[in-house]
Amino acid sequence: MKHLKVLESLEGEEGLTVEGIAEKTNLKVLEVRKVLMRLSEQGKVESFEREGKIYWKIKEVSEEEKKLEKEFYGSTSF
């Protein structure tokens, strides 16, 4: 359930810090970091740097990736 809270907090956002996500989800910063690492390994979120801070956002899937995913799995899981 924590991963859903984190994903929902990132929806419609151009990027949030770990602290911002923790505040929106009422989770501890350490919990958010763990969840973000798992989601990143799954290819669902990505981080980027802006003004010296690390921000997180839902990973945008290119049309090429969608096409390959569909060919490989038969349907899109994104």
Contacts in CASP RR format, 6 or more apart in sequence:
PFRMAT RR
TARGET T0000
AUTHOR 0000-0000-0000
METHOD contacts of the structure
MODEL  1
MKHLKVLESLEGEEGLTVEGIAEKTNLKVLEVRKVLMRLSEQGKVESFER
EGKIYWKIKEVSEEEKKLEKEFYGSTSF
2 25 0 8 1.000
2 27 0 8 1.000
2 31 0 8 1.000
2 35 0 8 1.000
3 35 0 8 1.000
3 38 0 8 1.000
3 39 0 8 1.000
5 25 0 8 1.000
5 27 0 8 1.000
6 21 0 8 1.000
6 25 0 8 1.000
6 27 0 8 1.000
6 32 0 8 1.000
6 35 0 8 1.000
6 36 0 8 1.000
6 39 0 8 1.000
6 45 0 8 1.000
7 39 0 8 1.000
7 44 0 8 1.000
7 45 0 8 1.000
7 58 0 8 1.000
8 25 0 8 1.000
9 16 0 8 1.000
9 20 0 8 1.000
9 21 0 8 1.000
9 24 0 8 1.000
9 25 0 8 1.000
10 16 0 8 1.000
10 21 0 8 1.000
10 45 0 8 1.000
10 56 0 8 1.000
10 57 0 8 1.000
10 58 0 8 1.000
11 58 0 8 1.000
13 57 0 8 1.000
14 57 0 8 1.000
15 48 0 8 1.000
15 55 0 8 1.000
15 56 0 8 1.000
15 57 0 8 1.000
16 24 0 8 1.000
16 55 0 8 1.000
16 56 0 8 1.000
16 57 0 8 1.000
17 53 0 8 1.000
17 54 0 8 1.000
17 55 0 8 1.000
17 56 0 8 1.000
18 29 0 8 1.000
18 32 0 8 1.000
18 33 0 8 1.000
18 36 0 8 1.000
18 54 0 8 1.000
18 56 0 8 1.000
19 29 0 8 1.000
21 27 0 8 1.000
21 32 0 8 1.000
21 36 0 8 1.000
21 56 0 8 1.000
22 28 0 8 1.000
22 29 0 8 1.000
22 31 0 8 1.000
22 32 0 8 1.000
25 32 0 8 1.000
27 35 0 8 1.000
36 45 0 8 1.000
36 47 0 8 1.000
36 56 0 8 1.000
39 45 0 8 1.000
40 46 0 8 1.000
40 47 0 8 1.000
43 59 0 8 1.000
44 58 0 8 1.000
44 59 0 8 1.000
45 56 0 8 1.000
45 57 0 8 1.000
45 58 0 8 1.000
45 59 0 8 1.000
46 56 0 8 1.000
46 57 0 8 1.000
46 59 0 8 1.000
47 54 0 8 1.000
47 55 0 8 1.000
47 56 0 8 1.000
47 57 0 8 1.000
48 54 0 8 1.000
48 55 0 8 1.000
48 57 0 8 1.000
49 55 0 8 1.000
61 69 0 8 1.000
61 78 0 8 1.000
66 76 0 8 1.000
66 78 0 8 1.000
69 76 0 8 1.000
69 77 0 8 1.000
69 78 0 8 1.000
70 76 0 8 1.000
END
